[in-house]
Amino acid sequence: QYTRVWIPDPDEVWRSAEIIKDYKEGDKSLHLKLEDETLYEYPIDLQGNELPFLRNPDILVGENDLTALSYLHEPAVLHNLKVRFLESNHIYTYCGIVLVAINPYEQLPIYEQDVIYAYSGQNMGDMDPHIFAVAEEAYKQMARDEKNQSIIVSGESGAGKTVSAKYAMRFFATVGGSASETNIEAKVLASSPIMEAIGNAKTTRNDNSSRFGKYIQIGFDKRYHIIGANMRTYLLEKSRVVFQAEDERNYHIFYQLCASASLPEFKELGLTCAEDFFYTSQGGDTSIDGVDDADDFEKTRHAFTLLGVKESHQMTIFRIIAAILHLGNLEIQGERDGDACSVSSEDEHLNNFCGLLGVEHSQMQHWLCHRKLVTMAETYVKNMSVQQVVNARNALAKHIYAQLFNWIVQHINKALHTTIKQHSFIGVLDIYGFETFEVNSFEQFCINYANEKLQQQFNSHVFKLEQEEYMKEGIPWTLIDFYDNQPCIDLIEAKLGILDLLDEECKVPKGTDQNWAQKLYDRHASSQHFQKPRMSNTSFIVVHFADKVEYQCEGFLEKNRDTVYEEQINILKASKYQMVADLFQDEKDAAPTASMGKGTSKISVRSARPVIKAANKEHKKTVGHQFRNSLHLLMETLDATTPHYVRCIKPNDEKLPFKFDPKRAVQQLRACGVLETIRISAAGFPSRWSYHDFFNRYRVLMKKRDLSKNDKKQICQTLLEDLIKDPDRFQFGRTKIFFRAGQVAYLEKLRADKFRAATIIIQKTVRGWLQRVKYKRLRQAAVVIQRYTRG
């Protein structure tokens, strides 16, 4: 059998081939035979001395832990995942401490109650890889080490993060069922449909994409029963409320409400179908295949009831959502000179908006089209142009929605809150993965910044674990250089970094996106993680760990400032409905916070008057500034827990069941750090065998006199020193043998050779015996015939 290798391929990323002629030092090319029997000459770069990657022996293909592969590199990982996914329909594979989950795009029967009980109490390696195995590991470590745990789920939009997070929570709800009758685990699971309705939307990549990040802490008591939970949310994508791209939808709740508009209790909302509203029809098709919005709305209402949200509060929530839709349909008429405009007092959408929110009609009509300017000397009222009014109206709609989102999160937290003392918690982080689109704006910038921080946390943790393993086994640890993305993080968040310069430009009276871009070019031209695109003066490129991304500067300042006019907010504060007034009462938490939804466990509603001064200071806090703060808090929390990682992979862009596109898969494996983990492993001693397992597999290579000894450890050591001449290729730990990359494949070859030699001896002996038996039979027959003939 010839040596098999992987060579690059434009379509399949990597192709398998066999070397059919020995390679000699200095050869310009390798002679290969591809799998379809064609011959191929593979040119070798003599300067870089780049030889193709070696392929693993067949015994290792389909391994459920990638670190067990003898040759650890990109083609081996990709091939292994593909074989498991397509041939065995296994969607889960371990890669050291990471669980890689490939979205199968169909319902699989592997999440039932009995499966949960099968995984409960088992060790991580005993059963097939599964999200339940990771959850069980976290639960067990929490009890054993008395330390809080985190499960970090990440991946692209549509890779299946939210589903993975949901199943992890279902596992805890089942194995950590509460001892009391509070039914807390049902409430934890009930929060999902509500958060999906108000925080998820259809995008081009995913019909149910979470447009915010969340970290849910599930609290346990001393006996490890669930006692409560708490949710923190990050960076809700507010721009979606007022704008959707082609083929996308707004948040599900708008369509659910429109689909149920004909119910008698919703008569007063004045709603019709979703096509009639500007804020829900910009993406085109308002329905999703296989989704019944009216049916989902029933589930959302049921979940609200389960969480103890009063009927009257539920009605107010739906009134506010309907009011946002009416606000989007206001007709703004421009005056002749274009500098002023007005909204008719007869406008039915304005009437509906004011009626639903219980606010002063004439005031609202006036302040939608005018703004107050305060100078040192006087205060005067100024007309606004049509475009300014549209911008202000959109800002108001986004602000109302974000405040409502926060209120709902607070209420969910209140329903999940407990007075019992929490002993420990397990946090589940479901956060957007690295994103890059045709046009990348402020949201993508924040998302990718968050991923940069998470990747750094991941790298240092993998590195630390690797180090601890060597220490524990008493093996000399040589420092491996690993990719540290601190320079890229500094570029974004350090003093005079991208965010700092953005905040500075927001304070300048006539600041523009262009000026800000210019400042970036001047300041960061020399940074290796920053580039200016050749063709554009209004965009910039950041070299992230996963990919280069070009960001368009347009709209960065506006989204970062996130201004809402105070006059409009004051009208809402004066609403005759208590709950609407409360939403805007605590102005300290107003405008910018809304886009963040910081940790919302404490609820404080204070009277408006004394806080006005503080409000203005707080108002100045930009979205970027707050996002940076909430990220630092998240990192502190994660660093204080033991993390477990789930990396979700999207196998194809068409959402087809069990179809694997290697190009897309490799992109994501690079982006989520799985390959970097493998590189760190491969640089040290990636293959590890316990003495017992090694003895059982390779005893055929041992001498008889060695086997008579009792000490298995000693036997293994003697054998290896005989077989592998270079002592740097392996190390003996306290409980395991550590091998450099490729050594297990070498031992496999020796074992196969030994078996082949033994097989030949057995075959030789058996064939000789068969021939002798045949000869004896013939001879016997001949003697009998001769005897009769002679007679």
Secondary structure, DSSP 8 states (H G I E B T S, - for coil): ---EEEEEETTTEEEEEEE-S---TT-SEEEEEETTS-EEEEE-BTTTTB--EE---GGGTT-SBGGG-SS-SHHHHHHHHHHHHHHS---EEEETTEEEEE--SS--S--SHHHHHHHTT--TTTS---HHHHHHHHHHHHHHH---EEEEEEESTTSSHHHHHHHHHHHHHHHT--SSSS-HHHHHHHHHHHHHHHHEE--SS-TTEE-SEEEEEEEE-TT--EEEEEEEEE---THHHH---TT---BHHHHHHHHTTTSGGGGGG----GGG-HHHHTTS----TT--HHHHHHHHHHHHHHTT--HHHHHHHHHHHHHHHHHHT--EEE-TTSS-EEE-TT-HHHHHHHHHHT--HHHHHHHHHEEEEE-SS-EEEEE--HHHHHHHHHHHHHHHHHHHHHHHHHHHHHHH--SS---EEEEEEE-------SSB-HHHHHHHHHHHHHHHHHHHHHHHHHHHHHHHTT-----------HHHHHHHHSTTSHHHHHHHHHHSTT--HHHHHHHHHHHHTT-TTEE--SS-SSEEEEE-SS-EEEEE-TTHHHHHH----HHHHHHHHT-SSHHHHHHHH-GGGSHHHHHH-----S-----SGGGHHHHHHHHT--HHHHHHHHHHHHHHHHHTSEEEEEEEE---TT--TT---HHHHHHHHHHTTHHHHHHHHHHS--EEEEHHHHHHHHGGGS-HHHHTSS-HHHHHHHHHHHH---GGGEEE-SSEEEE-TTHHHHHHHHHHHHHHHHHHHHHHHHHHHHHHHHHHHHHHHHHHHHHHHH-
